[in-house]
């Protein structure tokens, strides 16, 4: 278990993930604490290293949809080119 301290309180989790504006703690796949809207991380003290963020299935699906759209748009642009440009 890792520990993070904020405002004199200790929070424990197996994984602690820091994003651009939040800190979340997880035990297994369950989020056990979360601080959102953080602009100054100096008040947080982590015992150990930050864990990498893990995408949810919904986030993975959305990223895949965006990637497919970009590939489709690129294919359409190539097929729309006149032959002399290929």
Long-range contacts (C-beta under 8 A, 24 or more apart in sequence): 2-46, 2-47, 2-48, 2-51, 3-46, 3-47, 3-48, 4-44, 4-45, 4-46, 4-47, 5-44, 5-45, 5-47, 6-35, 6-43, 6-44, 6-45, 7-43, 15-51, 16-46, 16-48, 16-50, 16-51, 17-50, 17-51, 17-52, 17-53, 17-54, 18-50, 19-53
